[in-house]
Amino acid sequence: MADHRAQGDRLDFGPLFKAYRGQFPFLVGGSDEDPFEPQVDLAQERLGKLGLQIERLPAVTSPMSSREPWLR
C-alpha cells in the first residue's frame, strides 16, 4: 500500500498544472466507460476550480475489436 501511495504522489498532475497553467493549455480527457475514470473525477475535483478543462468522450468501439476477440 505504501508503494501505491508513493506512486500516486510521484504521478500527481497537480503541481505541473499549477506551475505551468499560465504558460501552456491543459486538457484532461476521459471516456464515459473507462473503468479508471475516478482519476479524471479527482482531477476535476482538485483542479477544476483552478481552470483545468476536462472533456468526457463517449466510448468508441474499434472495428477491430469485433473481428479480433483478443483485443477486447
C-alpha positions as CSV (number, residue, x, y, z in Angstrom):
1,M,0.0,0.0,0.0
2,A,2.8,2.4,0.8
3,D,4.3,1.8,-2.7
4,H,0.9,2.5,-4.3
5,R,0.7,5.9,-2.4
6,A,4.2,6.8,-3.2
7,Q,3.5,6.2,-6.9
8,G,0.4,8.4,-6.7
9,D,2.5,11.2,-5.2
10,R,5.1,10.9,-7.9
11,L,2.5,10.9,-10.7
12,D,0.5,13.8,-9.2
13,F,-0.6,16.1,-12.1
14,G,-1.5,19.0,-9.7
15,P,1.9,20.6,-9.3
16,L,2.6,20.6,-13.0
17,F,-0.8,22.2,-13.7
18,K,-0.3,24.8,-11.0
19,A,3.2,25.7,-12.1
20,Y,2.5,25.9,-15.9
21,R,-1.2,26.7,-16.3
22,G,-0.5,30.2,-17.4
23,Q,2.1,29.1,-20.0
24,F,0.5,26.1,-21.6
25,P,-3.1,24.9,-22.2
26,F,-4.0,21.8,-20.3
27,L,-6.8,19.4,-21.2
28,V,-7.7,16.2,-19.5
29,G,-9.8,13.7,-21.4
30,G,-11.6,10.6,-20.4
31,S,-14.1,8.1,-21.7
32,D,-17.6,7.6,-20.3
33,E,-17.0,3.9,-20.0
34,D,-13.4,3.8,-18.8
35,P,-13.0,1.9,-15.5
36,F,-10.2,4.3,-14.5
37,E,-12.4,7.4,-14.6
38,P,-12.0,8.1,-10.9
39,Q,-8.7,9.6,-11.8
40,V,-10.4,12.1,-14.1
41,D,-13.0,12.8,-11.4
42,L,-10.2,13.5,-8.9
43,A,-8.6,15.9,-11.4
44,Q,-11.9,17.7,-11.8
45,E,-12.4,17.9,-8.0
46,R,-8.9,19.1,-7.2
47,L,-8.1,21.3,-10.2
48,G,-11.4,22.2,-11.9
49,K,-11.8,25.3,-9.7
50,L,-8.4,26.5,-10.9
51,G,-9.5,26.3,-14.6
52,L,-8.5,22.8,-15.6
53,Q,-10.5,21.8,-18.7
54,I,-11.9,18.3,-18.7
55,E,-13.7,16.6,-21.6
56,R,-15.6,13.3,-21.4
57,L,-16.0,11.5,-24.6
58,P,-18.4,8.6,-25.4
59,A,-16.8,5.2,-25.6
60,V,-15.8,4.2,-29.1
61,T,-15.6,0.6,-30.1
62,S,-12.9,-0.2,-32.5
63,P,-13.9,-2.0,-35.7
64,M,-11.0,-4.4,-35.0
65,S,-12.5,-5.5,-31.6
66,S,-15.4,-7.3,-33.3
67,R,-13.0,-9.2,-35.6
68,E,-10.2,-9.8,-33.1
69,P,-11.7,-11.1,-29.8
70,W,-8.3,-11.0,-28.0
71,L,-8.3,-7.2,-28.4
72,R,-11.5,-6.8,-26.3
